[in-house]
Amino acid sequence: MSRVGRKPIPVPAGVRVEITDGTFVVEGPKGRLAQPLLPGYPVTVEGGEVKVARTGESGPDRAKHGLLRALLANAVQGVSTGFTRALEINGVGYKAELRDGGAGGKEILFALGYSHPVLYKVPAGIEIEIEKNTKLTVSGVDRQAVGQVAAEIRRLRPPDPYKAKGIKYADEILRRKVGKAGAK
């Protein structure tokens, strides 16, 4: 069996899990998520734990078994504690400002050294906090959405290898290159 797939998923207190019409629906204090289930992988909820089984023994069957278990565990963790991703903006004059985008949406206005400001619309279900105009925290219930938004923001101005100016993940380690003078 898959080592990841055979681990039971503990359901914390205050989280409600139900399986209806091939969909795993989980509700908790942070929100509600629905994850479609894969056919051929029965999912059972018993005694405060979610268990995923599989019918086949081929390589792709074992891989999908672990994948489904990981997706369901992420959904349970997302509605109970949520996910966050921290970003830092480095560079003279580089900053971010959170604005109200109208119609209930939010926008971030970035000054990233371009000749124009960069506007990023925050998708629904994602919350962004900005500290001191240079530290961003992306948080939400859906792990995939949090990671995607953080990657899109980083892509606006990736850090350059010479001066490390740009947007980087807070835990990212940059390898700096030596400039012309050091190449001799």
C-alpha positions, 0 to 999 in steps of 0.5 A, a space after each residue: 500500500 501507499 505509505 501516505 495513502 494508508 495513514 488515517 486523517 484525524 478530524 479535529 473537534 469542530 470540523 464536520 465531514 460528509 461524503 455526498 455524490 462523489 464529493 468530500 465536503 468538509 466544514 470548519 471554523 475557517 470555512 467550507 471546502 469540497 474536494 471531488 473524489 476519484 472513482 475506485 478509491 472508497 473513502 470512509 469516515 469512522 471514529 473521528 478519522 477519515 480513511 482512504 482505500 484503493 482497489 488496484 495495485 498498479 503504480 498509478 493506482 498507488 500514486 493516486 491513492 496517496 494523492 487523494 489522501 493528501 488532498 483530503 488531509 489538506 482540506 481538513 487542515 485548511 478549514 481547521 487552521 488554514 494555510 499561510 504563505 509569507 512574501 518579502 519585497 526588497 528594493 529601494 522604493 519597492 512597496 505594496 499597498 492594499 486598496 478596496 477594489 470595489 464590488 467587495 473585492 480587494 486590490 494590491 498596488 505595487 511599486 516595483 521599479 517599473 515605469 508604472 504601478 502594478 495592480 493585482 486583484 485579490 481572488 475571492 477566498 484569499 486574504 492578504 495582510 501587508 506590514 510596513 509596505 514590504 511584508 505580505 502574508 497570503 492566507 486562506 482555506 485552500 492550500 492550492 489557491 494560497 500557493 497560486 496567489 503567492 506564486 503570481 505575486 512573486 512573478 510580478 518581480 522575481 528577485 534578481 541574482 545580483 542585488 536580490 531586489 524583487 519579491 521573494 518568499 520569506 523562507 527563500 534563500 537566494 544565491 547571489 551572483 558576483 558582479 563584473 568586478 568579482 569575475 576577474 
